[in-house]
Structures are given as structure tokens and as C-alpha cells.
Amino acid sequence: MGYYRLYLLDGPEGRFVGFEEIEAADDVEAVRLAEAMPDRHARELWCGKRKVKSFAAKDVAGS
């Protein structure tokens, strides 16, 4: 089992505004879990010092 952090970024400079912890068997599962989290922020998924994936901000207007 691996431990991941999904960092939440805001604004054009990508200012850090928080994070969510994710526990997953591997990168594939961690990415799937991160993609399922609703959020308006751009995000970066990290496993320790290794960046796994970047996500653009979701447009959740009207939902």
C-alpha cells in the first residue's frame, strides 16, 4: 500500500491551498481516486518526492 498526497493549487501561479491524503495500492489506483474527487482547484498527485500526475482545475459551475 502506498501513501500519496493530492496537493490543491489555486490561481495562475499555482499557489498551494491544501492537500488530501490518499492511500492506494499503486499509481493507477491513486490516479483513479484523485480523479474521482470533485474540486475546482488544479491539483498535483505526489508519492513522496515523486510527482505522479498533474490535473487541471475542474469546471463544476452549474453542478
CHARMM internal coordinates of N, CA and C (Angstrom, degrees):
IC EDIT
DIST 1 N 1 CA 1.4527
DIST 1 CA 1 C 1.5228
ANGL 1 N 1 CA 1 C 108.50
DIST 1 C 2 N 1.3137
ANGL 1 CA 1 C 2 N 115.87
DIHE 1 N 1 CA 1 C 2 N 133.23
DIST 2 N 2 CA 1.4571
ANGL 1 C 2 N 2 CA 120.73
DIHE 1 CA 1 C 2 N 2 CA 179.72
DIST 2 CA 2 C 1.5160
ANGL 2 N 2 CA 2 C 111.41
DIHE 1 C 2 N 2 CA 2 C -108.96
DIST 2 C 3 N 1.3032
ANGL 2 CA 2 C 3 N 115.35
DIHE 2 N 2 CA 2 C 3 N 156.03
DIST 3 N 3 CA 1.4608
ANGL 2 C 3 N 3 CA 121.66
DIHE 2 CA 2 C 3 N 3 CA 178.69
DIST 3 CA 3 C 1.5214
ANGL 3 N 3 CA 3 C 108.85
DIHE 2 C 3 N 3 CA 3 C -112.92
DIST 3 C 4 N 1.3105
ANGL 3 CA 3 C 4 N 115.35
DIHE 3 N 3 CA 3 C 4 N 130.16
DIST 4 N 4 CA 1.4590
ANGL 3 C 4 N 4 CA 123.00
DIHE 3 CA 3 C 4 N 4 CA -175.53
DIST 4 CA 4 C 1.5194
ANGL 4 N 4 CA 4 C 109.05
DIHE 3 C 4 N 4 CA 4 C -126.94
DIST 4 C 5 N 1.3349
ANGL 4 CA 4 C 5 N 114.92
DIHE 4 N 4 CA 4 C 5 N 157.86
DIST 5 N 5 CA 1.4673
ANGL 4 C 5 N 5 CA 121.33
DIHE 4 CA 4 C 5 N 5 CA 171.65
DIST 5 CA 5 C 1.5173
ANGL 5 N 5 CA 5 C 108.23
DIHE 4 C 5 N 5 CA 5 C -126.08
DIST 5 C 6 N 1.3164
ANGL 5 CA 5 C 6 N 114.84
DIHE 5 N 5 CA 5 C 6 N 132.88
DIST 6 N 6 CA 1.4529
ANGL 5 C 6 N 6 CA 122.00
DIHE 5 CA 5 C 6 N 6 CA 175.50
DIST 6 CA 6 C 1.5238
ANGL 6 N 6 CA 6 C 106.38
DIHE 5 C 6 N 6 CA 6 C -104.78
DIST 6 C 7 N 1.3319
ANGL 6 CA 6 C 7 N 115.97
DIHE 6 N 6 CA 6 C 7 N 104.09
DIST 7 N 7 CA 1.4630
ANGL 6 C 7 N 7 CA 121.24
DIHE 6 CA 6 C 7 N 7 CA -177.71
DIST 7 CA 7 C 1.5201
ANGL 7 N 7 CA 7 C 109.73
DIHE 6 C 7 N 7 CA 7 C -84.05
DIST 7 C 8 N 1.3368
ANGL 7 CA 7 C 8 N 116.48
DIHE 7 N 7 CA 7 C 8 N 133.64
DIST 8 N 8 CA 1.4578
ANGL 7 C 8 N 8 CA 123.29
DIHE 7 CA 7 C 8 N 8 CA 179.90
DIST 8 CA 8 C 1.5183
ANGL 8 N 8 CA 8 C 108.74
DIHE 7 C 8 N 8 CA 8 C -96.96
DIST 8 C 9 N 1.3282
ANGL 8 CA 8 C 9 N 116.06
DIHE 8 N 8 CA 8 C 9 N 130.16
DIST 9 N 9 CA 1.4614
ANGL 8 C 9 N 9 CA 122.57
DIHE 8 CA 8 C 9 N 9 CA -175.85
DIST 9 CA 9 C 1.5206
ANGL 9 N 9 CA 9 C 109.18
DIHE 8 C 9 N 9 CA 9 C -121.95
DIST 9 C 10 N 1.3267
ANGL 9 CA 9 C 10 N 116.61
DIHE 9 N 9 CA 9 C 10 N 143.62
DIST 10 N 10 CA 1.4560
ANGL 9 C 10 N 10 CA 120.84
DIHE 9 CA 9 C 10 N 10 CA -177.13
DIST 10 CA 10 C 1.5170
ANGL 10 N 10 CA 10 C 110.58
DIHE 9 C 10 N 10 CA 10 C -130.91
DIST 10 C 11 N 1.3092
ANGL 10 CA 10 C 11 N 116.03
DIHE 10 N 10 CA 10 C 11 N 146.40
DIST 11 N 11 CA 1.4566
ANGL 10 C 11 N 11 CA 121.46
DIHE 10 CA 10 C 11 N 11 CA 174.92
DIST 11 CA 11 C 1.5137
ANGL 11 N 11 CA 11 C 113.08
DIHE 10 C 11 N 11 CA 11 C 78.94
DIST 11 C 12 N 1.3252
ANGL 11 CA 11 C 12 N 116.50
DIHE 11 N 11 CA 11 C 12 N 170.18
DIST 12 N 12 CA 1.4687
ANGL 11 C 12 N 12 CA 120.97
DIHE 11 CA 11 C 12 N 12 CA -177.49
DIST 12 CA 12 C 1.5311
ANGL 12 N 12 CA 12 C 113.68
DIHE 11 C 12 N 12 CA 12 C -65.69
DIST 12 C 13 N 1.3283
ANGL 12 CA 12 C 13 N 117.34
DIHE 12 N 12 CA 12 C 13 N -24.29
DIST 13 N 13 CA 1.4682
ANGL 12 C 13 N 13 CA 120.46
DIHE 12 CA 12 C 13 N 13 CA 178.89
DIST 13 CA 13 C 1.5227
ANGL 13 N 13 CA 13 C 112.00
DIHE 12 C 13 N 13 CA 13 C -85.07
DIST 13 C 14 N 1.3347
ANGL 13 CA 13 C 14 N 118.01
DIHE 13 N 13 CA 13 C 14 N -6.66
DIST 14 N 14 CA 1.4542
ANGL 13 C 14 N 14 CA 121.07
DIHE 13 CA 13 C 14 N 14 CA -179.51
DIST 14 CA 14 C 1.5143
ANGL 14 N 14 CA 14 C 113.13
DIHE 13 C 14 N 14 CA 14 C 69.09
DIST 14 C 15 N 1.3399
ANGL 14 CA 14 C 15 N 116.27
DIHE 14 N 14 CA 14 C 15 N 42.49
DIST 15 N 15 CA 1.4710
ANGL 14 C 15 N 15 CA 121.57
DIHE 14 CA 14 C 15 N 15 CA -179.52
DIST 15 CA 15 C 1.5323
ANGL 15 N 15 CA 15 C 109.82
DIHE 14 C 15 N 15 CA 15 C -66.05
DIST 15 C 16 N 1.3206
ANGL 15 CA 15 C 16 N 117.04
DIHE 15 N 15 CA 15 C 16 N 131.45
DIST 16 N 16 CA 1.4643
ANGL 15 C 16 N 16 CA 123.88
DIHE 15 CA 15 C 16 N 16 CA 178.83
DIST 16 CA 16 C 1.5238
ANGL 16 N 16 CA 16 C 109.99
DIHE 15 C 16 N 16 CA 16 C -65.68
DIST 16 C 17 N 1.3486
ANGL 16 CA 16 C 17 N 116.91
DIHE 16 N 16 CA 16 C 17 N 127.75
DIST 17 N 17 CA 1.4643
ANGL 16 C 17 N 17 CA 120.50
DIHE 16 CA 16 C 17 N 17 CA 179.71
DIST 17 CA 17 C 1.5255
ANGL 17 N 17 CA 17 C 113.11
DIHE 16 C 17 N 17 CA 17 C -124.83
DIST 17 C 18 N 1.3216
ANGL 17 CA 17 C 18 N 118.30
DIHE 17 N 17 CA 17 C 18 N -2.73
DIST 18 N 18 CA 1.4562
ANGL 17 C 18 N 18 CA 120.20
DIHE 17 CA 17 C 18 N 18 CA 178.29
DIST 18 CA 18 C 1.5230
ANGL 18 N 18 CA 18 C 110.69
DIHE 17 C 18 N 18 CA 18 C 159.27
DIST 18 C 19 N 1.3342
ANGL 18 CA 18 C 19 N 115.48
DIHE 18 N 18 CA 18 C 19 N -176.53
DIST 19 N 19 CA 1.4610
ANGL 18 C 19 N 19 CA 119.51
DIHE 18 CA 18 C 19 N 19 CA 177.92
DIST 19 CA 19 C 1.5193
ANGL 19 N 19 CA 19 C 110.16
DIHE 18 C 19 N 19 CA 19 C -155.37
DIST 19 C 20 N 1.3116
ANGL 19 CA 19 C 20 N 114.90
DIHE 19 N 19 CA 19 C 20 N 160.85
DIST 20 N 20 CA 1.4614
ANGL 19 C 20 N 20 CA 123.61
DIHE 19 CA 19 C 20 N 20 CA 173.30
DIST 20 CA 20 C 1.5205
ANGL 20 N 20 CA 20 C 107.00
DIHE 19 C 20 N 20 CA 20 C -122.56
DIST 20 C 21 N 1.3176
ANGL 20 CA 20 C 21 N 117.13
DIHE 20 N 20 CA 20 C 21 N 140.00
DIST 21 N 21 CA 1.4584
ANGL 20 C 21 N 21 CA 120.62
DIHE 20 CA 20 C 21 N 21 CA 175.55
DIST 21 CA 21 C 1.5231
ANGL 21 N 21 CA 21 C 109.03
DIHE 20 C 21 N 21 CA 21 C -92.15
DIST 21 C 22 N 1.3185
ANGL 21 CA 21 C 22 N 115.25
DIHE 21 N 21 CA 21 C 22 N 139.33
DIST 22 N 22 CA 1.4625
ANGL 21 C 22 N 22 CA 121.69
DIHE 21 CA 21 C 22 N 22 CA 179.68
DIST 22 CA 22 C 1.5222
ANGL 22 N 22 CA 22 C 107.95
DIHE 21 C 22 N 22 CA 22 C -128.77
DIST 22 C 23 N 1.3153
ANGL 22 CA 22 C 23 N 116.49
DIHE 22 N 22 CA 22 C 23 N 134.36
DIST 23 N 23 CA 1.4614
ANGL 22 C 23 N 23 CA 122.22
DIHE 22 CA 22 C 23 N 23 CA 173.49
DIST 23 CA 23 C 1.5230
ANGL 23 N 23 CA 23 C 106.61
DIHE 22 C 23 N 23 CA 23 C -111.76
DIST 23 C 24 N 1.3276
ANGL 23 CA 23 C 24 N 116.84
DIHE 23 N 23 CA 23 C 24 N 124.19
DIST 24 N 24 CA 1.4593
ANGL 23 C 24 N 24 CA 120.92
DIHE 23 CA 23 C 24 N 24 CA -175.78
DIST 24 CA 24 C 1.5223
ANGL 24 N 24 CA 24 C 110.48
DIHE 23 C 24 N 24 CA 24 C -147.33
DIST 24 C 25 N 1.3260
ANGL 24 CA 24 C 25 N 115.36
DIHE 24 N 24 CA 24 C 25 N 157.52
DIST 25 N 25 CA 1.4615
ANGL 24 C 25 N 25 CA 121.02
DIHE 24 CA 24 C 25 N 25 CA -179.31
DIST 25 CA 25 C 1.5239
ANGL 25 N 25 CA 25 C 112.05
DIHE 24 C 25 N 25 CA 25 C -69.68
DIST 25 C 26 N 1.3501
ANGL 25 CA 25 C 26 N 116.41
DIHE 25 N 25 CA 25 C 26 N -33.04
DIST 26 N 26 CA 1.4631
ANGL 25 C 26 N 26 CA 120.26
DIHE 25 CA 25 C 26 N 26 CA -177.85
DIST 26 CA 26 C 1.5238
ANGL 26 N 26 CA 26 C 109.48
DIHE 25 C 26 N 26 CA 26 C -160.48
DIST 26 C 27 N 1.3375
ANGL 26 CA 26 C 27 N 116.11
DIHE 26 N 26 CA 26 C 27 N -179.46
DIST 27 N 27 CA 1.4653
ANGL 26 C 27 N 27 CA 120.94
DIHE 26 CA 26 C 27 N 27 CA -178.66
DIST 27 CA 27 C 1.5253
ANGL 27 N 27 CA 27 C 111.90
DIHE 26 C 27 N 27 CA 27 C -60.54
DIST 27 C 28 N 1.3253
ANGL 27 CA 27 C 28 N 116.91
DIHE 27 N 27 CA 27 C 28 N -40.31
DIST 28 N 28 CA 1.4705
ANGL 27 C 28 N 28 CA 120.67
DIHE 27 CA 27 C 28 N 28 CA -177.79
DIST 28 CA 28 C 1.5215
ANGL 28 N 28 CA 28 C 110.46
DIHE 27 C 28 N 28 CA 28 C -59.93
DIST 28 C 29 N 1.3224
ANGL 28 CA 28 C 29 N 116.93
DIHE 28 N 28 CA 28 C 29 N -46.64
DIST 29 N 29 CA 1.4634
ANGL 28 C 29 N 29 CA 120.41
DIHE 28 CA 28 C 29 N 29 CA 179.08
DIST 29 CA 29 C 1.5267
ANGL 29 N 29 CA 29 C 110.74
DIHE 28 C 29 N 29 CA 29 C -66.76
DIST 29 C 30 N 1.3173
ANGL 29 CA 29 C 30 N 117.86
DIHE 29 N 29 CA 29 C 30 N -40.14
DIST 30 N 30 CA 1.4681
ANGL 29 C 30 N 30 CA 121.08
DIHE 29 CA 29 C 30 N 30 CA 179.68
DIST 30 CA 30 C 1.5264
ANGL 30 N 30 CA 30 C 110.89
DIHE 29 C 30 N 30 CA 30 C -62.58
DIST 30 C 31 N 1.3245
ANGL 30 CA 30 C 31 N 117.57
DIHE 30 N 30 CA 30 C 31 N -42.32
DIST 31 N 31 CA 1.4667
ANGL 30 C 31 N 31 CA 121.29
DIHE 30 CA 30 C 31 N 31 CA 177.87
DIST 31 CA 31 C 1.5227
ANGL 31 N 31 CA 31 C 109.67
DIHE 30 C 31 N 31 CA 31 C -63.73
DIST 31 C 32 N 1.3233
ANGL 31 CA 31 C 32 N 117.49
DIHE 31 N 31 CA 31 C 32 N -44.14
DIST 32 N 32 CA 1.4682
ANGL 31 C 32 N 32 CA 121.35
DIHE 31 CA 31 C 32 N 32 CA 179.15
DIST 32 CA 32 C 1.5232
ANGL 32 N 32 CA 32 C 110.93
DIHE 31 C 32 N 32 CA 32 C -59.32
DIST 32 C 33 N 1.3140
ANGL 32 CA 32 C 33 N 117.44
DIHE 32 N 32 CA 32 C 33 N -44.30
DIST 33 N 33 CA 1.4635
ANGL 32 C 33 N 33 CA 121.38
DIHE 32 CA 32 C 33 N 33 CA 179.16
DIST 33 CA 33 C 1.5249
ANGL 33 N 33 CA 33 C 111.39
DIHE 32 C 33 N 33 CA 33 C -66.37
DIST 33 C 34 N 1.3200
ANGL 33 CA 33 C 34 N 116.95
DIHE 33 N 33 CA 33 C 34 N -40.68
DIST 34 N 34 CA 1.4672
ANGL 33 C 34 N 34 CA 121.09
DIHE 33 CA 33 C 34 N 34 CA 179.10
DIST 34 CA 34 C 1.5227
ANGL 34 N 34 CA 34 C 110.89
DIHE 33 C 34 N 34 CA 34 C -64.69
DIST 34 C 35 N 1.3315
ANGL 34 CA 34 C 35 N 117.19
DIHE 34 N 34 CA 34 C 35 N -41.10
DIST 35 N 35 CA 1.4633
ANGL 34 C 35 N 35 CA 121.03
DIHE 34 CA 34 C 35 N 35 CA 179.88
DIST 35 CA 35 C 1.5216
ANGL 35 N 35 CA 35 C 111.89
DIHE 34 C 35 N 35 CA 35 C -65.55
DIST 35 C 36 N 1.3212
ANGL 35 CA 35 C 36 N 117.43
DIHE 35 N 35 CA 35 C 36 N -27.79
DIST 36 N 36 CA 1.4657
ANGL 35 C 36 N 36 CA 121.60
DIHE 35 CA 35 C 36 N 36 CA -178.44
DIST 36 CA 36 C 1.5286
ANGL 36 N 36 CA 36 C 112.84
DIHE 35 C 36 N 36 CA 36 C -79.25
DIST 36 C 37 N 1.3194
ANGL 36 CA 36 C 37 N 117.52
DIHE 36 N 36 CA 36 C 37 N -13.29
DIST 37 N 37 CA 1.4668
ANGL 36 C 37 N 37 CA 120.73
DIHE 36 CA 36 C 37 N 37 CA -178.69
DIST 37 CA 37 C 1.5249
ANGL 37 N 37 CA 37 C 109.99
DIHE 36 C 37 N 37 CA 37 C -81.22
DIST 37 C 38 N 1.3395
ANGL 37 CA 37 C 38 N 116.75
DIHE 37 N 37 CA 37 C 38 N 121.30
DIST 38 N 38 CA 1.4704
ANGL 37 C 38 N 38 CA 118.63
DIHE 37 CA 37 C 38 N 38 CA 178.18
DIST 38 CA 38 C 1.5215
ANGL 38 N 38 CA 38 C 110.59
DIHE 37 C 38 N 38 CA 38 C -73.38
DIST 38 C 39 N 1.3154
ANGL 38 CA 38 C 39 N 115.98
DIHE 38 N 38 CA 38 C 39 N 132.06
DIST 39 N 39 CA 1.4579
ANGL 38 C 39 N 39 CA 119.34
DIHE 38 CA 38 C 39 N 39 CA 179.35
DIST 39 CA 39 C 1.5093
ANGL 39 N 39 CA 39 C 110.06
DIHE 38 C 39 N 39 CA 39 C -165.16
DIST 39 C 40 N 1.3062
ANGL 39 CA 39 C 40 N 116.87
DIHE 39 N 39 CA 39 C 40 N 144.30
DIST 40 N 40 CA 1.4619
ANGL 39 C 40 N 40 CA 122.15
DIHE 39 CA 39 C 40 N 40 CA 177.85
DIST 40 CA 40 C 1.5241
ANGL 40 N 40 CA 40 C 111.97
DIHE 39 C 40 N 40 CA 40 C -86.57
DIST 40 C 41 N 1.3069
ANGL 40 CA 40 C 41 N 117.76
DIHE 40 N 40 CA 40 C 41 N -9.86
DIST 41 N 41 CA 1.4633
ANGL 40 C 41 N 41 CA 121.81
DIHE 40 CA 40 C 41 N 41 CA -175.31
DIST 41 CA 41 C 1.5293
ANGL 41 N 41 CA 41 C 112.02
DIHE 40 C 41 N 41 CA 41 C -87.57
DIST 41 C 42 N 1.3235
ANGL 41 CA 41 C 42 N 115.34
DIHE 41 N 41 CA 41 C 42 N 151.27
DIST 42 N 42 CA 1.4600
ANGL 41 C 42 N 42 CA 119.79
DIHE 41 CA 41 C 42 N 42 CA 164.41
DIST 42 CA 42 C 1.5283
ANGL 42 N 42 CA 42 C 105.56
DIHE 41 C 42 N 42 CA 42 C -67.25
DIST 42 C 43 N 1.3315
ANGL 42 CA 42 C 43 N 116.72
DIHE 42 N 42 CA 42 C 43 N 151.92
DIST 43 N 43 CA 1.4619
ANGL 42 C 43 N 43 CA 119.60
DIHE 42 CA 42 C 43 N 43 CA -175.14
DIST 43 CA 43 C 1.5171
ANGL 43 N 43 CA 43 C 110.84
DIHE 42 C 43 N 43 CA 43 C -141.41
DIST 43 C 44 N 1.3161
ANGL 43 CA 43 C 44 N 115.51
DIHE 43 N 43 CA 43 C 44 N 155.80
DIST 44 N 44 CA 1.4631
ANGL 43 C 44 N 44 CA 122.30
DIHE 43 CA 43 C 44 N 44 CA 173.35
DIST 44 CA 44 C 1.5199
ANGL 44 N 44 CA 44 C 108.11
DIHE 43 C 44 N 44 CA 44 C -131.31
DIST 44 C 45 N 1.3221
ANGL 44 CA 44 C 45 N 115.87
DIHE 44 N 44 CA 44 C 45 N 130.96
DIST 45 N 45 CA 1.4551
ANGL 44 C 45 N 45 CA 122.15
DIHE 44 CA 44 C 45 N 45 CA 178.45
DIST 45 CA 45 C 1.5225
ANGL 45 N 45 CA 45 C 108.57
DIHE 44 C 45 N 45 CA 45 C -99.46
DIST 45 C 46 N 1.3280
ANGL 45 CA 45 C 46 N 116.06
DIHE 45 N 45 CA 45 C 46 N 125.20
DIST 46 N 46 CA 1.4628
ANGL 45 C 46 N 46 CA 122.34
DIHE 45 CA 45 C 46 N 46 CA -178.26
DIST 46 CA 46 C 1.5244
ANGL 46 N 46 CA 46 C 110.30
DIHE 45 C 46 N 46 CA 46 C -125.10
DIST 46 C 47 N 1.3289
ANGL 46 CA 46 C 47 N 115.05
DIHE 46 N 46 CA 46 C 47 N 146.39
DIST 47 N 47 CA 1.4582
ANGL 46 C 47 N 47 CA 122.77
DIHE 46 CA 46 C 47 N 47 CA 170.51
DIST 47 CA 47 C 1.5248
ANGL 47 N 47 CA 47 C 105.44
DIHE 46 C 47 N 47 CA 47 C -122.62
DIST 47 C 48 N 1.3200
ANGL 47 CA 47 C 48 N 115.62
DIHE 47 N 47 CA 47 C 48 N 100.12
DIST 48 N 48 CA 1.4611
ANGL 47 C 48 N 48 CA 119.59
DIHE 47 CA 47 C 48 N 48 CA -173.57
DIST 48 CA 48 C 1.5196
ANGL 48 N 48 CA 48 C 109.91
DIHE 47 C 48 N 48 CA 48 C 64.23
DIST 48 C 49 N 1.3341
ANGL 48 CA 48 C 49 N 117.05
DIHE 48 N 48 CA 48 C 49 N -125.59
DIST 49 N 49 CA 1.4697
ANGL 48 C 49 N 49 CA 121.85
DIHE 48 CA 48 C 49 N 49 CA -179.77
DIST 49 CA 49 C 1.5278
ANGL 49 N 49 CA 49 C 112.32
DIHE 48 C 49 N 49 CA 49 C -91.45
DIST 49 C 50 N 1.3272
ANGL 49 CA 49 C 50 N 116.70
DIHE 49 N 49 CA 49 C 50 N 3.82
DIST 50 N 50 CA 1.4717
ANGL 49 C 50 N 50 CA 121.69
DIHE 49 CA 49 C 50 N 50 CA -175.88
DIST 50 CA 50 C 1.5274
ANGL 50 N 50 CA 50 C 111.05
DIHE 49 C 50 N 50 CA 50 C -102.73
DIST 50 C 51 N 1.3276
ANGL 50 CA 50 C 51 N 115.38
DIHE 50 N 50 CA 50 C 51 N 121.55
DIST 51 N 51 CA 1.4605
ANGL 50 C 51 N 51 CA 120.55
DIHE 50 CA 50 C 51 N 51 CA 176.61
DIST 51 CA 51 C 1.5234
ANGL 51 N 51 CA 51 C 108.35
DIHE 50 C 51 N 51 CA 51 C -79.09
DIST 51 C 52 N 1.3321
ANGL 51 CA 51 C 52 N 115.75
DIHE 51 N 51 CA 51 C 52 N 123.79
DIST 52 N 52 CA 1.4579
ANGL 51 C 52 N 52 CA 121.25
DIHE 51 CA 51 C 52 N 52 CA -177.14
DIST 52 CA 52 C 1.5257
ANGL 52 N 52 CA 52 C 111.04
DIHE 51 C 52 N 52 CA 52 C -90.37
DIST 52 C 53 N 1.3472
ANGL 52 CA 52 C 53 N 117.08
DIHE 52 N 52 CA 52 C 53 N -47.76
DIST 53 N 53 CA 1.4650
ANGL 52 C 53 N 53 CA 120.18
DIHE 52 CA 52 C 53 N 53 CA -176.94
DIST 53 CA 53 C 1.5195
ANGL 53 N 53 CA 53 C 110.30
DIHE 52 C 53 N 53 CA 53 C -163.32
DIST 53 C 54 N 1.3353
ANGL 53 CA 53 C 54 N 115.48
DIHE 53 N 53 CA 53 C 54 N 150.35
DIST 54 N 54 CA 1.4695
ANGL 53 C 54 N 54 CA 122.47
DIHE 53 CA 53 C 54 N 54 CA 172.45
DIST 54 CA 54 C 1.5208
ANGL 54 N 54 CA 54 C 108.29
DIHE 53 C 54 N 54 CA 54 C -108.01
DIST 54 C 55 N 1.3243
ANGL 54 CA 54 C 55 N 116.15
DIHE 54 N 54 CA 54 C 55 N 146.33
DIST 55 N 55 CA 1.4582
ANGL 54 C 55 N 55 CA 122.71
DIHE 54 CA 54 C 55 N 55 CA 179.15
DIST 55 CA 55 C 1.5208
ANGL 55 N 55 CA 55 C 108.70
DIHE 54 C 55 N 55 CA 55 C -126.70
DIST 55 C 56 N 1.3169
ANGL 55 CA 55 C 56 N 116.83
DIHE 55 N 55 CA 55 C 56 N 136.25
DIST 56 N 56 CA 1.4629
ANGL 55 C 56 N 56 CA 121.05
DIHE 55 CA 55 C 56 N 56 CA 174.31
DIST 56 CA 56 C 1.5272
ANGL 56 N 56 CA 56 C 108.80
DIHE 55 C 56 N 56 CA 56 C -74.25
DIST 56 C 57 N 1.3212
ANGL 56 CA 56 C 57 N 116.43
DIHE 56 N 56 CA 56 C 57 N 159.28
DIST 57 N 57 CA 1.4626
ANGL 56 C 57 N 57 CA 120.98
DIHE 56 CA 56 C 57 N 57 CA 176.83
DIST 57 CA 57 C 1.5231
ANGL 57 N 57 CA 57 C 109.10
DIHE 56 C 57 N 57 CA 57 C -63.02
DIST 57 C 58 N 1.3378
ANGL 57 CA 57 C 58 N 116.19
DIHE 57 N 57 CA 57 C 58 N 139.64
DIST 58 N 58 CA 1.4594
ANGL 57 C 58 N 58 CA 121.21
DIHE 57 CA 57 C 58 N 58 CA 177.08
DIST 58 CA 58 C 1.5145
ANGL 58 N 58 CA 58 C 109.51
DIHE 57 C 58 N 58 CA 58 C -85.52
DIST 58 C 59 N 1.3087
ANGL 58 CA 58 C 59 N 116.24
DIHE 58 N 58 CA 58 C 59 N 142.01
DIST 59 N 59 CA 1.4604
ANGL 58 C 59 N 59 CA 121.32
DIHE 58 CA 58 C 59 N 59 CA 174.37
DIST 59 CA 59 C 1.5215
ANGL 59 N 59 CA 59 C 107.06
DIHE 58 C 59 N 59 CA 59 C -92.64
DIST 59 C 60 N 1.3287
ANGL 59 CA 59 C 60 N 116.65
DIHE 59 N 59 CA 59 C 60 N 103.73
DIST 60 N 60 CA 1.4607
ANGL 59 C 60 N 60 CA 120.89
DIHE 59 CA 59 C 60 N 60 CA -178.31
DIST 60 CA 60 C 1.5202
ANGL 60 N 60 CA 60 C 111.37
DIHE 59 C 60 N 60 CA 60 C -108.58
DIST 60 C 61 N 1.3183
ANGL 60 CA 60 C 61 N 118.15
DIHE 60 N 60 CA 60 C 61 N 19.71
DIST 61 N 61 CA 1.4646
ANGL 60 C 61 N 61 CA 121.86
DIHE 60 CA 60 C 61 N 61 CA 178.47
DIST 61 CA 61 C 1.5216
ANGL 61 N 61 CA 61 C 109.12
DIHE 60 C 61 N 61 CA 61 C -62.40
DIST 61 C 62 N 1.3162
ANGL 61 CA 61 C 62 N 114.75
DIHE 61 N 61 CA 61 C 62 N 137.34
DIST 62 N 62 CA 1.4482
ANGL 61 C 62 N 62 CA 120.09
DIHE 61 CA 61 C 62 N 62 CA 178.51
DIST 62 CA 62 C 1.5074
ANGL 62 N 62 CA 62 C 114.46
DIHE 61 C 62 N 62 CA 62 C 82.33
DIST 62 C 63 N 1.3225
ANGL 62 CA 62 C 63 N 118.42
DIHE 62 N 62 CA 62 C 63 N 2.12
DIST 63 N 63 CA 1.4572
ANGL 62 C 63 N 63 CA 119.39
DIHE 62 CA 62 C 63 N 63 CA 178.28
DIST 63 CA 63 C 1.5026
ANGL 63 N 63 CA 63 C 110.85
DIHE 62 C 63 N 63 CA 63 C -110.26
END
COOR INIT
IC SEED 1 N 1 CA 1 C
IC BUILD
